[in-house]
Amino acid sequence: MAVLSKIRQHSAIMIGVIALALFSFIIQDLFTKGNFGKSSKDVGSINGKDIAFEDFRLKVSNVEKSGQGITATEASRRVWDQEVTIALLSAEFDKLGLRVGEKHILEILKADQNIGKNPMFLNAAGMFDVVKFKEFFKSNPEQAQYLKDREKDAELNAKFQIYNTLIKGGIYTTESEGKFNYELGANKVSFDYVAGLFSTIKDSEVKVTDADVLDYMKASPKNSSQKKLVI
């Protein structure tokens, strides 16, 4: 319940992530020049964490090779927005103390077609075999970095799934609220009215008796507690 309470307090984080990601235009000149700042080892910093040029370049290259026909500038902006999103979400995950286990990470890896449907990791029945999967990387230590990178991505993905579930559970609307909002937008009325200014009414036409004043004071004690009645 404590985690759910925190989620409710930060229910706007998803909107905030998208909004803050738009600030990537700050480094637009860096991208449009086409050299990604070769004189620097980093392309930028997010929440105090430096983004290494080489890591950034590799990710941009992978996006360009994805076959979507996007330009280098668009690929750079896409990767940067992704880095901003990951940094902001990771900070929220740490605040909430989200943790995922090996089983959850394996489920995410299995969903990857390159892993879950890879013949090397399937048993005789065509199902993903965890033992074969682990044995392969144990027998091929040179592939350890690949597995490490995939597990890192899978862990982040798993945390996001948990976070998204908590967000959905922490934001709810009662039936009464839904009905009120519906009626607020659906119910229509037509009426005529005439506005009259107080200045158009003569003071001589309005008579206020002592009884009227006393009744007002009794009905509104807070408004008249500091006033004295003079008769």
Long-range contacts (C-beta under 8 A, 24 or more apart in sequence): 3-96, 3-97, 3-166, 4-166, 4-169, 4-170, 6-95, 6-96, 7-96, 7-163, 7-166, 7-167, 7-169, 7-170, 8-170, 8-171, 10-92, 11-167, 11-170, 11-171, 13-88, 13-89, 13-92, 13-167, 14-167, 16-88, 17-84, 17-85, 17-88, 17-89, 20-84, 20-88, 21-81, 21-84, 21-85, 23-84, 24-77, 24-80, 24-81, 24-84, 27-80, 28-77, 31-73, 31-76, 31-77, 31-80, 32-73, 34-72, 34-73, 36-60, 36-76, 43-80, 44-80, 46-83, 46-84, 46-87, 46-88, 47-87, 47-88, 47-91, 49-87, 51-83, 56-80, 56-83, 86-156, 89-156, 89-159, 89-160, 89-163, 90-156, 92-163, 93-159, 93-163, 96-163, 96-166, 98-159, 98-162, 98-163, 100-155, 100-158, 100-159, 100-162, 104-158, 105-151, 105-154, 105-155, 105-158, 106-130, 107-158, 108-154, 108-155, 108-157, 108-158, 108-161, 109-133, 109-150, 109-151, 109-154, 112-150, 112-154, 115-150
